Amino acid sequence: MGGGVRLRGFGWRHAGRRAWAVRGVDLRVDHGERVLLLGPSGAGKSTLLAALAGLLPEDSGEPEGTIEIDGRPAAEARDRVGIVFQDPQSQLVMARSGDDVAFGLENRGVPAEQIWHRVDEALHRVGFPYHRDRPTAALSGGEQQRLALAGVLALRPDLLLLDEPTANLDPAGAALIRAALARAVDADTTLILVEHRVAEALPLVDRVVVLEPGGGVRADGPPDAVFAAHGDALAAEGVWVPGREIPSRRAAGPPGEVLLTAERLGQPPRLAPTDLTVRAGEALAVLGPNGAGKSTLALLLGGLLKPATGRLAASAELAGADSRSAPHRWRAPALTRRIGSVFQNPEHQFVTGTVFDELALGPRRTGASESAVHDRVTDLLSRLRLDRLAAANPYTLSGGEARRLSVATALATAPRLLICDEPTFGQDRRTWRELVDLLGDLRDAGHGLVTVTHDAEFVAALADRTLTLAPPEAGPEQR
C-alpha cells in the first residue's frame, strides 16, 4: 500500500513574490483515489503538484503548513512518487530513448536483469512508436511526452502526478496516453491529474478538487456533484466545464498581400518538402500528427532555422531592405521587428529576470523610447492578465501564465507576421478566449498569423485556412 496524501494548511510563495502561488489547502487523498485537480490558470495547480513531488526546496520560496506522503514529509518520500511535467524535455536526460527510461530504474537500484523488461513494457504501454535505440533528439514534442510518461511508469510509483500530460499531443496521441493511463494505473496507485480539457480527463478520475485562486479548496467531490453545484461559476472563471458552449468563431475579412512564399521547403528527416503561402490579414493553422514536422516548419517560417531543401522568400513589404535575402539571413533586430515567434516551450525564449523586462526587451532593442516601451508593455500585461506578475521572475510562472508571456514577448515589437507553436497550451477557458481575441485583433489589423496547433476549438474559432502535414514519407494537404 502507498500513496496516501495529506495536506494541512499548505501554502507556498515563490521567492521574491508578494502573492502566494497556493495557500490554505486542506486535503486528504486516500490510497488508490484518482483525482482531477482544477482551477483557473494561476490557481496553483502546478505548484501543488511540485510540492507533492518534493520538488520545492525551502530556499526557493516560503512554505506554510504541512504536506505528507504516507505520513512522511514530501521531500523524504520522493521514491514513492512519479511526476510528468508540462514540458517533457525537462525530464529527458539521455541520448537514446530506452536509456532514458532505464535511467530512473538504475538510480533506484533495480536489478540489472529486470531493467530492460520494464523499459520495453513501459514503452509499449504508452504506445511509443520506435525501438528503444531511437535518439531522443529525433522525437517530436508529443513523442517526448510519451517517453517521459514511460520513464515514470517504469518506476511503478505509488503516487502518480500528471501535469497536463496530453497538452502537446495530437488527438490520436492524446487518446493513446489516456488509454495507457487507464491500463497502467492499478487499483492501489494514487493518481492526481491536472488537465484543462476536463471532458477528456473525466473517464480517468473519480473525484474532482477545485482550488480557489485566493487560497483554499472551493469544491471537492464526485465530478457530477461538483459540476452541478459549481459548473456555472467555474465556467465563468475560466474552467473548461463539460457541456458548456464553445466560444463562437471570429469572422474575418479578405486576406491581403502575400508575406512569405515557401517552395519545397523541407528539413529531412523531420519535414517533407512543403509548399505554402502566408498572407497578411489571414490566420493559417498548421495541423498534423506528432512527428510530421510542424514545429520544424514554424522555425523555418520564423527565420530561426536554415532550410535544408527548397526556398523561403519574403515579400518586399515584409523584408524591407533585406528583400534579396531569406529570413534566416536577416539580422536579429530586423527579424524580431518583422517576424515574431512563439516557441512550443515558453521558457526557451525567456532571458531576463522579470516579466516586465521580458516584454520590454524587444522594443528596447528596436530603439523605442522608454515611454513607448512602458505603454506597450503595460497594454500587453493588462490584455493577457499578467499585470499582477510584472515584477515576477518568468521561471516562477504557471504553465498557462508562461505561455501568455511568450505570446506577449513576440507581440511586443508589433511584428508584421507572427508564428505561434501551440499558443493555447495550458490556458483556461477565459484566457483561451482572450488569446483568441488578441490574435484575432492582430489578424484583423492586417498582420499575418501562422499557428501550429492541436486545438480543434482554436482552429474553429480563428483559422481562415489550414495546412495539414503528414509524416515525411507523405505530403502536406492544404484547404
N, C-alpha and C positions, 0 to 999 in steps of 0.2 A: 504494500500500500504506500502511496506517496502523492504529493501534490496538493495537500491541504493548505489553503491560503488564508491569512488573517491580517487585516489592516485596521488599526485603531487610531483615528485622528490623523491619518497620514497626510503629509504635505511636503512639497519640495519647491524651493525657489532657487533658480539659477543664479550663480554669482554675478553681481552687477545689475540684477534686475530688481525693480521695485515690486512688481506683481508676482504672485505665486503662480507657478505653472499648474499646480494642482494642490488642493488643500482640503482638510476636513473630511477625508474619506474614511468611513467606517464600512468595512466589507468583509464578508466571510464567503469563501468558495470551498465547498467540500470536495473530497476525492471523487473524481470521475465526472464532475459537472462540466458542462460546455456552455460558456458564457460569451455573449456578444457585448462588447463594450462600446457604447455610443456616446455621442455628444457633439456639439458644433465644433468646427475647426478651431483649435486653440484651447479646447476644454481640458487638455492634459492627458489625453489617452495614451499617446506615445511615451510621455514621461512616466506614466504609471506602469506601463509595460517594462520600461527600462529599469524602474525601481524594483519590480518583481524579479527581474533577472539579475539583480545585484550589480547593476552597471552604473550606479550614480555615486561616485566617490564623494565623501563628505567635503573634501577640499575644493569641489567644483560647484558647490551650492550649499544651501541651508536646508537641513531636513527638519521634519516635525512629526511627532507621533511615532508609531512603530509599524513595521511590516515584517511578517514572518512566513516562512515556508516550512510546514511540518514542525512548528514550534521553534525553528531556528531563524536568526536574522537572515534576510535575503542574501546578504553578501557572503554568508557562510554556507548557503545552500545552492550554490551555482551548479554543482554537479548533478542536481536533480531537475534542472530547468533547461529547456531549449527555447531559443528565440530566433525568429526570422524577421529581419528588419525591412523597412520600406525599400531600402537600396541594397540589392543583393551583392553588389560589388564590395560593400563594406565587410562582407563575410567570406569572400573568396580569397584564398591566400596561396594556392599552388598553381603551377603551370598546366597540369593535366587534371581533367575532371575527376577521375577516380581517386587520384591522390588527394584532391581537395576534400572529398567525403571521408577518406581514410585518416586525414589529419586529426580530426577531433577524436576518432577512435584510438589512435596511437597516443594522444595526450591523456586519454582516460585509462590507458593501460590495458586495453582489450587484448587478449591473447592473439598473437600474430596469425594463428591458423583460423581464427574467426573473422578477421578483418575484411577480407575480400568478399566473403559470402555476404556479409552485412552491407558492404558497399554496393554490390550488384543488386541486392534485394531493395535497398533504398532507391537506387536509380530507377529500377523497374516500377516501383510504387508511384513515383512522380511522373512517369511517362517520359523520362529523359530519352531523347531520340538517337543518341550516339553511344559508341563504345566508351569505356572508361578512359581511353587514351586521348579523347578529344581535347584539344587545347582550350583552356578556359578563356583565353583571349579571343578565340574564334566564335564565342557564343553570343547570341543576341541577348538583349535585356531580359526577355521572357525566359530564355533558356537558362540564363544565370540564376533567375529566381527559382526555377525548378531544381537546379543544382544546390542552391543554398538550402532549400527545404529538405532535399535528400540528405545533406550533411547533418541537419538537426534530427531528422527521423532515424538516422543510423545510430544515434546515441540512445534511442529509446527513452526519452525523458519522461518523468512523472508529471511535470507541468510543461505544457507546450504553449508558447506565446507567439501570436502571429499578428504582425502589424501590416495590414493591407497586403496579404500575400498574392493577390491577383491583380493588383493595381496596374502593372505594366504588361499584362498578358492579353493576347488576343482572345476572343470568346472561346475558341476551342482549347487553348492552353489553360484558360481560367477554369473551364469545366474539368480538365484533367487534374488540376490541382485540388479542386473541391472533391472530386472522386477519390483522389489519393488520400486526402484527409479523412474522408468517410471510411475508407478501408483501414488506414494505418492507425487511427486513434482508437485504442481499445477501451474497454469499459472502465478501466481503472486509471486512465490518463486524464488529467485535468486540462481543459482547453480554454484559453482566453483569447478571443479574436477581436481585433479592431478592423472594421471594414465599413467604408462609406456606403457602398451599394448593398443595402440591407437585404433586399428581397432574395438575392442570390446566396447570401450567407445564412439565412434562416434555417435551411434544412440541416445545417451543421451544428446548431445550438438548441438548447432547451431553456435558456434563461437570458434575459436582457438586463443590463445595468446601464443606466444613463447618468453620466457625470454632469453636474451643474457647473457651468463655466465659472461662477463666482466662488465655488467650493462646495464640497459635499456630493452626496448621491441624490439625484432627484427621483429616480424610479428604479425599481428592482423587482423582477418577477417574470412569469411566462410571457413570451412575445405578444400573444394576443391580448393579454390583460394590460400590458404596458402601452401598446399602441391604441387600445380602446380608450384608455384613460388620458393619455398624453399625446396622442398622434397629431392632433391639430397644432398644438403648441410646439411640438418638436419640428414639424414640417415648416412652421413659420420661422423657426430659429435656424433652419438650415439642414436638419437631418433628413436623409432620403427615406422617408417613411413609405413602406409599401402601399400601393393603391392610390397614392396622391398623384395629381396631374403633373405630367412632364411639361416644363415650360415650352411655350409655342415658338415657332420659327420666326426669325427676323427676316423681313423682306429686304431685297437688295435691288439696286438699280443696275443698268447695263455695265459690263466691265469696260475699263479704259484701255490704254495702250499696253503693249507687251513690255514687261520689265526684264524678264530673263527667258532665254531660249536654250534648252538642252537638246543636244543631238547625240544619240548613242552614248549618253553619259553613263559611265559604269566604274565599278571598283571591284573587280574579281578578287576573291570568290564571293564577296558579300553582296554585291549589287550587280544584276544583269544590266546590259546596255538599255538605257531608258530615254525616251523622247518625251518632252513636255514643254509647255509654255506657262509662264506665270504673268498674270496681268494686274495692272493697277485696279483698285476697286473691286477685287474678286477674292473670295476665300476658297482656296484649293485644299481639300483634305486628302492626305496620303494614307491609304489603308493597306491592309495585308497581314498575313500571319507573321508571327515571330520568326526571325531569320531571313525575311525577304529583302532586307536592306533598307528599311525605312529611315532609321537613324543615320545610316551612311549617306543616304540621299540628302537628308537635312543638312549634314555637314558640308556636302558638296555645294548645295544651293547657297549656303551661308558663306561661302568663300573660305571655309576653315579646313578644307581638305583638297589637295591637288587631284584632279581626275586622273585615273589610270587609263581610261578609254574615252573617246568622244570629246565633245567640247561643250563649254558653257559660255554663252555670250550675253552680256548685259546691254540694254538699250543705252543710247546716248543720254537720255533723260536720267537714267539711274546712275550711269558710270561717270558722267561729267568729264573731267579731264583725263580719266582713265578709260575712255571708250575703246581704246585699241587693245586693252589687256583684260584677261579673265579675272573674276572677283578674287581668286586665291592669290593673285599677284598685287592686289591693292595694299597700300599701307594701312596699318591698323586704325588710325583715326578716321581715315576716309571710309573704311569698311564699316565701322560702327555707326557712322552718320547715315550710311546708305542701306545697310542690311543688318538688322538686329537678329540675334539668335538666342533661343531659349533651349538649353540642353535638357536631355532626359533626366539627368541627375542634377538638381538645382545647386548643390554645394560645389560642383565643379566650376562654377563661374563666380564664386564669392572670393573677394581678395582683400576686403577691408574689415575693420573691427566693429562697425555699427551699421544698422540698416540705412540710416540717413546717408552716411558716407558711401555706402554701396550704390545708392541711387544717384548720388552727386558725382560719382567718378566719371561716368561717360560724358555728361555735359561739360564738366570742367576740362576734360581732355580735348574737347572740341572748341574750347575758348569762350564758352558762355560766361556772362558776367555773374557775379555771386548772387545778385538779386534775381536774375533769371533762373539760376540753379535752384535757389531757395523756393521760388514759386513753382517750378516744375516738380521738384521733389515733394513739396507739400501737397500738391494736387494728386500725385500718384499714391502717396501714403494714405490719403483720405479715400480715394476711389477703391483701393484694394484692401481697406480695413487694416492697414499696418501702422496707422498714426501713433497708436499707443506703444508701438515697438520701435520707434525711431532711434532710440539710444541702445537698443538690444544688439548683442552680437548675432550675426546671421546664423552662426552654427548652433545657437540655442533655440531656434525657431522650430515649431512643429513642422511636419512634412507639408501640410497644406499651406502654412504661412511661408515656408521656404519656396514653394512653387510660385506663390503670388509675387514674392520678392524677385524671383528670377525673371518672371514676365515683366515686372516693372523696370528692372535694370535694362532690359532690351528696349523698352519703350522710352526710356529717359532721354535718348537723343533724337526721338521722333523720326526713326528711320523710314525710308520710303517703302521698304519691304521687310516683313517680319517672318522669320522661320521659327516655328514652335514645335518642340518634340514633347508630346503628351502634356499640353498646357493645363488640362483639368485634373491631372493626377492629384489625389489627396484632398479634393475640395468637397466641402459640404454643399448642400443644395443652394444655400444663399450665396456663398462665394463663387460657386459654379455659375450662377446666373449673372453675377457681377462681372466675372471674367468674360462670359459670352457677350455681355453688353459692351464692355470695354473694347474687345476685339472687333465687335460689330461696328462700333463707332469709328474705329480705325479704318476698317474696310470702306464704310460709307463716306469717309473723308478722302477716299481715293488712294489709300495705301494698299499694297499687295499683301496677302496673307497666305502662308502655307503652313498647314498643321499636320503633323504626324500624330495619329490618334487611333485608339481602340474604342473610343467613347461614342457609341451609336447615337446617343441623345445629343451630343455636341455636333455631330455631323448633320443630324436632322434639323438642329436649330440654326446653324450658321453656314454650312458648306454650300457653295454655289456649284461646285464641280468636284469630282473625286477622281483620284488616280489609285488603282488597286495594284500593288506589287505582288508578284508571285515569287517563289524561290528562284534562284538564279537560272535553273535549267528551263524555266518557262519565261514568259514575257509579261509586261505590265498591261493593264486594261484601264482605259480612260472612259469617263462618261460625264 
